[in-house]
Amino acid sequence: MWIKATTQDILRRNSYDTHLNFLWKADGLPLYIMDNHLAAAWCWMQECSSEESYQFFHIDRHNDLGALAPYSCYQYLKENPRVSIDEYTGIRNTSVTLQDRPAFTWDNYINQTIQLFPDWFRKCVYATHKSLDDRERRMNLGCNVIEEISPCHLSGTLDYELSVREHEMLMAMARNAAVDKWIVNLDLDYFFIEDPSIKFLTDAYIRNIAGVIKSHVNEIKVLTIAISPECCGGWRYALNAALTFLRNEHFLEHCVEFLEDKNLYPNGWHD
């Protein structure tokens, strides 16, 4: 389902830090795909309850813990989380120097969701290319932050963390609650190095990560995927990475509409 539909000139548009060009939701899965990661918080608010707690797994080349917009400009989302995507992206930063910018950008959406719904981050696992700095460590990221997971350990860590273990079941039973599900937040630029046109992790690696995530879909409350074209060397590279992730037995059946969009894939994706 297209929440924000693509346009015929989309492959000539920029995303960068403030522009959302498309947002799509899978059929039958809590899976959202966007060009700009700033929309991830909106997706979480559609799927998650303010009365529940969750765990957070962030896979991204960047930490996405940038400077906050003034809390007053987005505070109303705490009581009204299911606004339209246009209203969400239209919230402006009320800072005197940044008032022409959206409140939610590609690097601050996590911080601001923590301000609104801190229980959604009871446990945080970070797989990024840069460890958290002192300022980021001081932020309220939850009770357990794993700062560095190397690519060679990501698959195993995902499989371990997303698995429901016996002691977690017992703890949940003791508090008469369900085991906390996961918010999984993936940026495809994780598979690229700083020279963004170079994908340093193989297609087989990407498909393996997709398989691990899909195998634990019942433990995932919402999965958000950003393709970040500027951080992947352009639309072509970013969309090819999206194809690799989605065009396999794990996600294909749920994502045909996305994969058949001729504005994104004018030459088709079938081979």
PASEBA-1860 file (N, C-alpha, C; in nm, 3 decimals):
! residues 271
1> MWIKATTQ> 0.085/-0.119/0.000/0.000/0.000/0.000/0.089/0.124/0.000 ~ 0.061/0.214/-0.094/0.137/0.339/-0.099/0.076/0.441/-0.004 ~ 0.150/0.476/0.099/0.107/0.579/0.194/0.140/0.716/0.139 ~ 0.259/0.729/0.087/0.299/0.846/0.008/0.348/0.791/-0.125 ~ 0.272/0.813/-0.230/0.298/0.747/-0.357/0.418/0.809/-0.429 ~ 0.480/0.727/-0.513/0.590/0.775/-0.596/0.536/0.861/-0.710 ~ 0.625/0.936/-0.772/0.591/1.019/-0.888/0.682/0.982/-1.004 ~ 0.647/1.025/-1.124/0.723/0.985/-1.242/0.865/1.039/-1.241
9> DILRRNSY> 0.888/1.148/-1.171/1.023/1.206/-1.169/1.100/1.171/-1.042 ~ 1.053/1.070/-0.968/1.111/1.043/-0.836/1.260/1.013/-0.841 ~ 1.307/0.948/-0.947/1.449/0.911/-0.953/1.538/1.030/-0.981 ~ 1.478/1.146/-1.003/1.556/1.270/-1.018/1.543/1.359/-0.895 ~ 1.470/1.313/-0.796/1.448/1.393/-0.674/1.555/1.363/-0.569 ~ 1.570/1.456/-0.475/1.661/1.439/-0.363/1.584/1.403/-0.237 ~ 1.650/1.328/-0.149/1.594/1.297/-0.018/1.668/1.376/0.089 ~ 1.799/1.353/0.098/1.883/1.419/0.198/1.820/1.411/0.337
17> DTHLNFLW> 1.826/1.519/0.415/1.788/1.510/0.556/1.642/1.545/0.584 ~ 1.572/1.608/0.489/1.439/1.660/0.522/1.329/1.623/0.424 ~ 1.360/1.558/0.312/1.259/1.536/0.209/1.218/1.389/0.203 ~ 1.088/1.365/0.220/1.033/1.231/0.206/0.964/1.221/0.071 ~ 1.015/1.131/-0.015/0.959/1.117/-0.150/0.860/1.003/-0.162 ~ 0.874/0.899/-0.080/0.774/0.793/-0.083/0.773/0.717/0.049 ~ 0.660/0.654/0.075/0.644/0.567/0.192/0.546/0.458/0.153 ~ 0.584/0.334/0.179/0.504/0.218/0.137/0.496/0.117/0.251
25> KADGLPLY> 0.381/0.049/0.263/0.362/-0.055/0.363/0.331/-0.188/0.294 ~ 0.393/-0.295/0.344/0.373/-0.428/0.286/0.234/-0.480/0.315 ~ 0.191/-0.572/0.232/0.064/-0.639/0.249/0.082/-0.758/0.343 ~ 0.021/-0.752/0.461/0.025/-0.865/0.553/0.143/-0.870/0.645 ~ 0.229/-0.769/0.641/0.343/-0.763/0.733/0.356/-0.621/0.786 ~ 0.404/-0.603/0.909/0.428/-0.469/0.962/0.561/-0.414/0.909 ~ 0.574/-0.409/0.777/0.697/-0.370/0.708/0.672/-0.243/0.629 ~ 0.754/-0.141/0.654/0.744/-0.013/0.584/0.876/0.015/0.513
33> IMDNHLAA> 0.866/0.070/0.392/0.984/0.109/0.315/0.971/0.256/0.279 ~ 1.080/0.331/0.293/1.080/0.474/0.268/1.213/0.514/0.206 ~ 1.217/0.629/0.141/1.346/0.675/0.092/1.422/0.748/0.203 ~ 1.350/0.810/0.295/1.414/0.890/0.400/1.377/0.836/0.537 ~ 1.479/0.812/0.620/1.457/0.749/0.750/1.373/0.835/0.845 ~ 1.355/0.961/0.814/1.278/1.048/0.904/1.135/0.998/0.924 ~ 1.083/0.917/0.828/0.945/0.869/0.840/0.933/0.749/0.933 ~ 1.044/0.692/0.978/1.038/0.571/1.060/0.957/0.592/1.187
41> AWCWMQEC> 0.974/0.705/1.252/0.901/0.729/1.377/0.750/0.730/1.353 ~ 0.707/0.785/1.240/0.564/0.785/1.207/0.514/0.640/1.195 ~ 0.592/0.555/1.131/0.554/0.415/1.113/0.542/0.346/1.249 ~ 0.636/0.371/1.338/0.629/0.311/1.471/0.500/0.353/1.543 ~ 0.464/0.480/1.525/0.345/0.529/1.593/0.217/0.466/1.538 ~ 0.220/0.417/1.415/0.103/0.350/1.359/0.088/0.209/1.414 ~ 0.198/0.145/1.449/0.196/0.003/1.487/0.206/-0.021/1.637 ~ 0.267/0.071/1.709/0.296/0.049/1.851/0.194/0.120/1.939
49> SSEESYQF> 0.181/0.068/2.060/0.087/0.125/2.157/0.161/0.203/2.265 ~ 0.107/0.316/2.301/0.169/0.395/2.408/0.161/0.324/2.542 ~ 0.080/0.219/2.551/0.062/0.145/2.676/0.158/0.025/2.687 ~ 0.236/-0.001/2.583/0.322/-0.118/2.581/0.469/-0.078/2.576 ~ 0.556/-0.173/2.606/0.700/-0.150/2.595/0.755/-0.240/2.485 ~ 0.869/-0.198/2.429/0.930/-0.269/2.319/1.081/-0.269/2.336 ~ 1.148/-0.337/2.245/1.293/-0.336/2.236/1.330/-0.284/2.098 ~ 1.450/-0.231/2.085/1.488/-0.155/1.965/1.618/-0.208/1.907
57> FHIDRHND> 1.616/-0.240/1.777/1.735/-0.287/1.707/1.758/-0.194/1.588 ~ 1.870/-0.122/1.592/1.903/-0.021/1.491/2.021/-0.069/1.408 ~ 1.999/-0.086/1.276/2.103/-0.131/1.183/2.120/-0.021/1.080 ~ 2.233/0.048/1.083/2.246/0.170/1.005/2.394/0.207/1.000 ~ 2.437/0.273/0.893/2.573/0.324/0.894/2.589/0.436/0.996 ~ 2.479/0.502/1.028/2.482/0.618/1.118/2.402/0.588/1.245 ~ 2.433/0.663/1.351/2.365/0.643/1.479/2.227/0.709/1.484 ~ 2.204/0.809/1.399/2.073/0.876/1.391/2.028/0.931/1.526
65> LGALAPYS> 2.121/0.994/1.597/2.091/1.053/1.728/2.128/1.201/1.728 ~ 2.082/1.271/1.625/2.114/1.412/1.610/2.038/1.501/1.706 ~ 2.056/1.632/1.687/2.001/1.731/1.780/1.849/1.732/1.777 ~ 1.791/1.747/1.894/1.646/1.751/1.910/1.588/1.883/1.861 ~ 1.469/1.875/1.804/1.387/1.995/1.787/1.322/2.025/1.922 ~ 1.275/2.147/1.944/1.207/2.178/2.071/1.090/2.082/2.094 ~ 1.083/2.025/2.216/0.981/1.925/2.247/0.840/1.979/2.226 ~ 0.824/2.108/2.250/0.690/2.166/2.242/0.630/2.155/2.103
73> CYQYLKEN> 0.711/2.148/1.999/0.655/2.150/1.864/0.600/2.014/1.822 ~ 0.642/1.906/1.888/0.589/1.773/1.851/0.528/1.699/1.971 ~ 0.522/1.762/2.087/0.473/1.698/2.209/0.332/1.643/2.193 ~ 0.250/1.711/2.112/0.110/1.668/2.098/0.098/1.528/2.039 ~ 0.204/1.477/1.975/0.201/1.342/1.919/0.188/1.235/2.027 ~ 0.225/1.270/2.148/0.214/1.173/2.258/0.069/1.131/2.279 ~ -0.022/1.223/2.264/-0.165/1.194/2.279/-0.233/1.172/2.144 ~ -0.166/1.208/2.036/-0.224/1.195/1.902/-0.122/1.132/1.808
81> PRVSIDEY> -0.082/1.007/1.834/0.028/0.949/1.756/-0.009/0.911/1.613 ~ -0.136/0.895/1.582/-0.174/0.845/1.450/-0.222/0.957/1.358 ~ -0.143/1.062/1.352/-0.171/1.169/1.256/-0.134/1.120/1.116 ~ -0.176/1.191/1.014/-0.140/1.154/0.877/0.009/1.178/0.853 ~ 0.064/1.112/0.753/0.206/1.132/0.721/0.231/1.276/0.679 ~ 0.135/1.339/0.612/0.154/1.479/0.571/0.158/1.572/0.692 ~ 0.073/1.544/0.792/0.078/1.627/0.913/0.210/1.606/0.986 ~ 0.254/1.482/0.994/0.381/1.450/1.061/0.498/1.522/0.995
89> TGIRNTSV> 0.510/1.510/0.864/0.623/1.574/0.795/0.608/1.726/0.792 ~ 0.486/1.775/0.817/0.464/1.919/0.818/0.493/1.986/0.950 ~ 0.520/1.909/1.056/0.554/1.969/1.185/0.686/2.044/1.171 ~ 0.687/2.170/1.210/0.806/2.252/1.190/0.886/2.265/1.318 ~ 1.016/2.278/1.302/1.106/2.305/1.412/1.085/2.450/1.456 ~ 1.051/2.470/1.581/1.019/2.606/1.629/1.141/2.681/1.681 ~ 1.259/2.620/1.669/1.380/2.693/1.704/1.393/2.815/1.615 ~ 1.438/2.925/1.671/1.447/3.050/1.595/1.536/3.033/1.472
97> TLQDRPAF> 1.643/2.959/1.484/1.737/2.945/1.374/1.698/2.835/1.276 ~ 1.606/2.744/1.316/1.573/2.629/1.232/1.424/2.619/1.202 ~ 1.351/2.728/1.217/1.205/2.720/1.209/1.155/2.690/1.068 ~ 1.238/2.701/0.967/1.197/2.666/0.832/1.218/2.518/0.802 ~ 1.271/2.443/0.897/1.298/2.301/0.877/1.191/2.214/0.942 ~ 1.169/2.094/0.889/1.080/2.001/0.959/1.136/1.965/1.097 ~ 1.048/1.934/1.189/1.093/1.894/1.323/1.162/1.758/1.318 ~ 1.109/1.666/1.234/1.166/1.533/1.223/1.255/1.527/1.098
105> TWDNYINQ> 1.382/1.494/1.119/1.477/1.483/1.009/1.542/1.345/1.013 ~ 1.627/1.316/0.917/1.682/1.181/0.905/1.777/1.142/1.018 ~ 1.813/1.238/1.105/1.907/1.202/1.211/1.858/1.230/1.352 ~ 1.733/1.274/1.370/1.686/1.302/1.507/1.558/1.230/1.544 ~ 1.501/1.151/1.453/1.371/1.089/1.475/1.373/0.990/1.591 ~ 1.489/0.925/1.617/1.497/0.831/1.729/1.490/0.905/1.862 ~ 1.574/1.009/1.875/1.575/1.088/1.999/1.435/1.137/2.035 ~ 1.365/1.187/1.933/1.236/1.250/1.960/1.129/1.147/1.993
113> TIQLFPDW> 1.140/1.029/1.936/1.048/0.922/1.976/1.076/0.878/2.119 ~ 1.203/0.876/2.160/1.237/0.845/2.298/1.174/0.946/2.394 ~ 1.173/1.074/2.354/1.110/1.176/2.438/0.960/1.149/2.453 ~ 0.898/1.103/2.346/0.753/1.080/2.348/0.716/0.949/2.416 ~ 0.789/0.842/2.382/0.752/0.707/2.427/0.876/0.632/2.477 ~ 0.929/0.668/2.592/1.053/0.605/2.640/1.043/0.455/2.660 ~ 0.924/0.402/2.688/0.911/0.257/2.710/0.928/0.176/2.582 ~ 0.928/0.242/2.468/0.950/0.170/2.343/1.097/0.130/2.325
121> FRKCVYAT> 1.182/0.173/2.417/1.325/0.152/2.405/1.381/0.090/2.532 ~ 1.312/-0.011/2.584/1.357/-0.074/2.709/1.493/-0.139/2.692 ~ 1.519/-0.191/2.575/1.651/-0.245/2.543/1.685/-0.199/2.402 ~ 1.806/-0.148/2.385/1.849/-0.099/2.254/1.973/-0.175/2.208 ~ 1.972/-0.218/2.085/2.088/-0.283/2.024/2.126/-0.203/1.901 ~ 2.250/-0.159/1.897/2.298/-0.074/1.788/2.401/-0.148/1.704 ~ 2.377/-0.156/1.573/2.475/-0.207/1.478/2.501/-0.095/1.378 ~ 2.606/-0.020/1.401/2.639/0.094/1.316/2.788/0.092/1.284
129> HKSLDDRE> 2.829/0.184/1.196/2.971/0.189/1.158/3.053/0.274/1.254 ~ 2.987/0.342/1.345/3.057/0.429/1.439/3.000/0.409/1.578 ~ 3.086/0.388/1.677/3.037/0.369/1.813/2.978/0.499/1.866 ~ 2.892/0.487/1.965/2.827/0.604/2.022/2.928/0.692/2.093 ~ 2.915/0.823/2.075/3.005/0.915/2.144/2.952/0.944/2.284 ~ 3.024/1.028/2.359/2.986/1.054/2.498/2.846/1.115/2.509 ~ 2.812/1.207/2.419/2.679/1.269/2.425/2.572/1.164/2.402 ~ 2.595/1.076/2.305/2.496/0.974/2.274/2.482/0.872/2.387
137> RRMNLGCN> 2.593/0.842/2.453/2.586/0.749/2.566/2.503/0.804/2.681 ~ 2.503/0.937/2.696/2.430/0.998/2.806/2.280/1.004/2.778 ~ 2.242/0.981/2.655/2.100/0.985/2.621/2.028/0.864/2.678 ~ 1.899/0.880/2.700/1.820/0.772/2.758/1.783/0.671/2.650 ~ 1.878/0.586/2.612/1.854/0.487/2.508/1.797/0.357/2.561 ~ 1.781/0.346/2.690/1.728/0.222/2.743/1.826/0.158/2.840 ~ 1.791/0.040/2.886/1.870/-0.021/2.994/1.995/-0.091/2.942 ~ 2.001/-0.120/2.815/2.114/-0.199/2.767/2.146/-0.159/2.624
145> VIEEISPC> 2.255/-0.087/2.603/2.295/-0.044/2.470/2.418/-0.124/2.429 ~ 2.406/-0.199/2.321/2.522/-0.267/2.263/2.576/-0.175/2.156 ~ 2.690/-0.118/2.178/2.737/-0.009/2.093/2.795/-0.056/1.961 ~ 2.863/-0.167/1.960/2.932/-0.207/1.839/2.906/-0.354/1.808 ~ 2.840/-0.377/1.697/2.825/-0.513/1.644/2.887/-0.513/1.506 ~ 2.993/-0.585/1.488/3.059/-0.588/1.358/2.973/-0.664/1.258 ~ 2.992/-0.637/1.128/2.912/-0.708/1.027/2.921/-0.860/1.038 ~ 3.035/-0.912/1.081/3.047/-1.058/1.088/2.964/-1.116/1.202
153> HLSGTLDY> 2.920/-1.031/1.297/2.840/-1.079/1.409/2.694/-1.039/1.399 ~ 2.657/-0.961/1.297/2.521/-0.908/1.291/2.418/-1.019/1.279 ~ 2.438/-1.113/1.189/2.340/-1.219/1.168/2.316/-1.298/1.296 ~ 2.425/-1.338/1.362/2.411/-1.415/1.485/2.347/-1.335/1.597 ~ 2.383/-1.206/1.607/2.324/-1.122/1.711/2.175/-1.100/1.687 ~ 2.138/-1.075/1.561/1.996/-1.062/1.528/1.920/-1.187/1.568 ~ 1.973/-1.302/1.530/1.906/-1.429/1.558/1.891/-1.449/1.708 ~ 1.996/-1.415/1.784/1.993/-1.434/1.929/1.898/-1.335/1.996
161> ELSVREHE> 1.910/-1.208/1.961/1.831/-1.106/2.030/1.682/-1.117/1.998 ~ 1.647/-1.152/1.875/1.508/-1.159/1.837/1.440/-1.289/1.881 ~ 1.520/-1.385/1.925/1.463/-1.510/1.975/1.404/-1.490/2.114 ~ 1.291/-1.553/2.140/1.231/-1.547/2.273/1.291/-1.658/2.357 ~ 1.362/-1.620/2.463/1.430/-1.718/2.547/1.348/-1.748/2.673 ~ 1.380/-1.862/2.736/1.300/-1.910/2.848/1.294/-1.809/2.962 ~ 1.409/-1.748/2.994/1.407/-1.656/3.108/1.322/-1.532/3.078 ~ 1.314/-1.491/2.950/1.228/-1.379/2.914/1.081/-1.417/2.929
169> MLMAMARN> 1.049/-1.539/2.892/0.911/-1.586/2.910/0.874/-1.588/3.057 ~ 0.965/-1.635/3.141/0.936/-1.643/3.284/0.920/-1.504/3.345 ~ 1.006/-1.411/3.304/0.997/-1.275/3.356/0.866/-1.210/3.312 ~ 0.825/-1.233/3.189/0.699/-1.177/3.141/0.581/-1.236/3.217 ~ 0.586/-1.368/3.241/0.479/-1.432/3.316/0.470/-1.377/3.457 ~ 0.586/-1.348/3.517/0.588/-1.297/3.654/0.519/-1.161/3.665 ~ 0.527/-1.081/3.560/0.461/-0.950/3.563/0.329/-0.951/3.487 ~ 0.283/-1.075/3.455/0.154/-1.094/3.388/0.147/-1.011/3.259
177> AAVDKWIV> 0.251/-1.024/3.179/0.260/-0.946/3.055/0.320/-1.033/2.945 ~ 0.314/-0.983/2.823/0.374/-1.052/2.710/0.522/-1.015/2.700 ~ 0.600/-1.099/2.633/0.740/-1.066/2.607/0.745/-0.945/2.514 ~ 0.831/-0.850/2.546/0.842/-0.730/2.464/0.882/-0.765/2.321 ~ 0.806/-0.712/2.225/0.843/-0.730/2.086/0.946/-0.625/2.044 ~ 0.992/-0.636/1.920/1.102/-0.553/1.871/1.056/-0.452/1.767 ~ 1.113/-0.334/1.775/1.114/-0.238/1.665/1.248/-0.258/1.594 ~ 1.245/-0.302/1.470/1.368/-0.324/1.394/1.378/-0.214/1.288
185> NLDLDYFF> 1.489/-0.142/1.290/1.505/-0.021/1.211/1.630/-0.034/1.124 ~ 1.610/-0.055/0.995/1.721/-0.084/0.903/1.737/0.027/0.801 ~ 1.860/0.074/0.785/1.895/0.164/0.675/1.988/0.088/0.582 ~ 1.954/0.085/0.454/2.034/0.007/0.359/2.174/0.064/0.340 ~ 2.200/0.185/0.387/2.336/0.237/0.375/2.433/0.161/0.467 ~ 2.381/0.078/0.557/2.468/-0.007/0.638/2.553/-0.097/0.550 ~ 2.502/-0.133/0.433/2.572/-0.226/0.345/2.674/-0.156/0.254 ~ 2.689/-0.023/0.271/2.781/0.056/0.190/2.884/0.124/0.281
193> IEDPSIKF> 2.999/0.154/0.225/3.099/0.229/0.302/3.083/0.378/0.274 ~ 3.174/0.459/0.330/3.160/0.604/0.320/3.160/0.651/0.175 ~ 3.239/0.585/0.088/3.223/0.608/-0.055/3.096/0.536/-0.094 ~ 2.984/0.606/-0.104/2.854/0.539/-0.101/2.823/0.453/-0.222 ~ 2.900/0.464/-0.329/2.871/0.380/-0.445/2.931/0.241/-0.431 ~ 3.008/0.220/-0.323/3.073/0.091/-0.303/2.996/0.012/-0.197 ~ 2.936/-0.096/-0.239/2.866/-0.185/-0.146/2.969/-0.286/-0.095 ~ 3.002/-0.278/0.034/3.110/-0.362/0.083/3.062/-0.493/0.142
201> LTDAYIRN> 2.930/-0.513/0.148/2.875/-0.640/0.192/2.800/-0.703/0.074 ~ 2.814/-0.832/0.058/2.766/-0.899/-0.062/2.615/-0.915/-0.065 ~ 2.563/-0.946/-0.183/2.420/-0.974/-0.195/2.380/-1.094/-0.109 ~ 2.467/-1.193/-0.103/2.438/-1.310/-0.020/2.426/-1.270/0.127 ~ 2.511/-1.177/0.172/2.505/-1.128/0.309/2.371/-1.058/0.334 ~ 2.330/-0.972/0.240/2.204/-0.900/0.255/2.087/-0.997/0.261 ~ 2.088/-1.098/0.173/1.980/-1.197/0.174/1.977/-1.275/0.304 ~ 2.093/-1.301/0.361/2.098/-1.373/0.489/2.035/-1.289/0.601
209> IAGVIKSH> 2.068/-1.160/0.605/2.008/-1.073/0.706/1.857/-1.068/0.688 ~ 1.811/-1.060/0.562/1.666/-1.061/0.536/1.603/-1.190/0.588 ~ 1.671/-1.303/0.567/1.617/-1.430/0.612/1.607/-1.440/0.763 ~ 1.708/-1.389/0.833/1.704/-1.392/0.980/1.589/-1.306/1.032 ~ 1.574/-1.187/0.974/1.466/-1.098/1.017/1.330/-1.162/0.991 ~ 1.312/-1.218/0.873/1.184/-1.279/0.839/1.154/-1.399/0.928 ~ 1.257/-1.474/0.967/1.233/-1.591/1.051/1.184/-1.553/1.189 ~ 1.203/-1.428/1.228/1.158/-1.381/1.360/1.047/-1.278/1.348
217> VNEIKVLT> 0.975/-1.280/1.236/0.875/-1.176/1.214/0.769/-1.174/1.323 ~ 0.742/-1.286/1.386/0.641/-1.290/1.493/0.687/-1.218/1.619 ~ 0.819/-1.197/1.631/0.874/-1.123/1.746/0.893/-0.976/1.713 ~ 0.863/-0.936/1.590/0.884/-0.798/1.546/0.751/-0.724/1.541 ~ 0.742/-0.614/1.614/0.620/-0.534/1.610/0.614/-0.451/1.483 ~ 0.727/-0.395/1.442/0.732/-0.316/1.319/0.875/-0.317/1.266 ~ 0.887/-0.329/1.134/1.016/-0.327/1.064/1.015/-0.208/0.969 ~ 1.109/-0.115/0.987/1.120/0.001/0.900/1.250/-0.007/0.823
225> IAISPECC> 1.241/0.017/0.691/1.357/0.009/0.603/1.368/0.140/0.526 ~ 1.482/0.207/0.538/1.511/0.327/0.460/1.612/0.292/0.352 ~ 1.590/0.343/0.230/1.686/0.313/0.124/1.793/0.421/0.110 ~ 1.770/0.541/0.162/1.871/0.647/0.171/1.955/0.662/0.043 ~ 1.896/0.706/-0.068/1.969/0.707/-0.194/2.099/0.785/-0.192 ~ 2.102/0.902/-0.125/2.225/0.980/-0.124/2.338/0.912/-0.048 ~ 2.304/0.825/0.046/2.406/0.756/0.126/2.445/0.622/0.064 ~ 2.380/0.585/-0.044/2.412/0.459/-0.113/2.463/0.483/-0.255
233> GGWRYALN> 2.499/0.608/-0.285/2.553/0.638/-0.416/2.449/0.672/-0.520 ~ 2.324/0.691/-0.480/2.218/0.726/-0.573/2.106/0.624/-0.572 ~ 1.997/0.658/-0.641/1.879/0.574/-0.644/1.909/0.434/-0.697 ~ 1.991/0.427/-0.801/2.017/0.297/-0.863/2.075/0.198/-0.763 ~ 2.178/0.240/-0.690/2.243/0.151/-0.594/2.150/0.118/-0.478 ~ 2.078/0.220/-0.430/1.989/0.199/-0.316/1.876/0.103/-0.352 ~ 1.817/0.122/-0.469/1.706/0.035/-0.509/1.755/-0.106/-0.540 ~ 1.876/-0.120/-0.592/1.931/-0.255/-0.613/1.949/-0.328/-0.481
241> AALTFLRN> 1.991/-0.254/-0.377/2.003/-0.315/-0.245/1.865/-0.355/-0.192 ~ 1.764/-0.269/-0.217/1.627/-0.303/-0.176/1.578/-0.428/-0.247 ~ 1.607/-0.438/-0.377/1.571/-0.558/-0.453/1.633/-0.682/-0.392 ~ 1.761/-0.673/-0.358/1.832/-0.788/-0.302/1.768/-0.831/-0.172 ~ 1.730/-0.735/-0.089/1.669/-0.766/0.041/1.530/-0.827/0.024 ~ 1.451/-0.772/-0.067/1.309/-0.808/-0.077/1.279/-0.917/-0.180 ~ 1.363/-0.928/-0.283/1.332/-1.019/-0.393/1.387/-1.158/-0.364 ~ 1.329/-1.222/-0.267/1.368/-1.358/-0.233/1.250/-1.425/-0.162
249> EHFLEHCV> 1.267/-1.547/-0.128/1.157/-1.624/-0.071/1.109/-1.570/0.064 ~ 1.186/-1.483/0.125/1.151/-1.433/0.258/1.047/-1.322/0.253 ~ 1.057/-1.230/0.155/0.970/-1.113/0.154/0.893/-1.092/0.024 ~ 0.929/-1.162/-0.081/0.874/-1.134/-0.213/0.722/-1.131/-0.215 ~ 0.657/-1.232/-0.157/0.512/-1.243/-0.167/0.439/-1.124/-0.107 ~ 0.505/-1.055/-0.012/0.441/-0.941/0.054/0.473/-0.808/-0.014 ~ 0.569/-0.808/-0.106/0.625/-0.682/-0.155/0.617/-0.666/-0.306 ~ 0.532/-0.745/-0.371/0.524/-0.740/-0.517/0.483/-0.600/-0.564
257> EFLEDKNL> 0.388/-0.538/-0.496/0.343/-0.405/-0.538/0.460/-0.306/-0.539 ~ 0.543/-0.311/-0.435/0.658/-0.222/-0.429/0.757/-0.252/-0.541 ~ 0.782/-0.380/-0.565/0.881/-0.420/-0.663/0.835/-0.398/-0.807 ~ 0.705/-0.384/-0.827/0.654/-0.364/-0.962/0.627/-0.217/-0.995 ~ 0.658/-0.127/-0.904/0.634/0.014/-0.931/0.728/0.062/-1.042 ~ 0.671/0.105/-1.154/0.753/0.140/-1.271/0.825/0.273/-1.254 ~ 0.783/0.354/-1.159/0.859/0.476/-1.132/0.990/0.445/-1.062 ~ 0.989/0.339/-0.980/1.111/0.298/-0.911/1.195/0.202/-0.995
265> YPNGWHD> 1.128/0.112/-1.066/1.196/0.008/-1.142/1.146/0.012/-1.287 ~ 1.185/0.115/-1.363/1.128/0.131/-1.498/1.159/0.015/-1.592 ~ 1.265/-0.058/-1.566/1.300/-0.172/-1.651/1.250/-0.304/-1.595 ~ 1.173/-0.297/-1.488/1.122/-0.419/-1.425/1.226/-0.486/-1.338 ~ 1.181/-0.582/-1.259/1.274/-0.651/-1.170/1.277/-0.800/-1.196 ~ 1.194/-0.849/-1.285/1.191/-0.993/-1.314/1.314/-1.032/-1.396 ~ 1.369/-1.147/-1.367/1.480/-1.200/-1.450/1.466/-1.350/-1.461
END
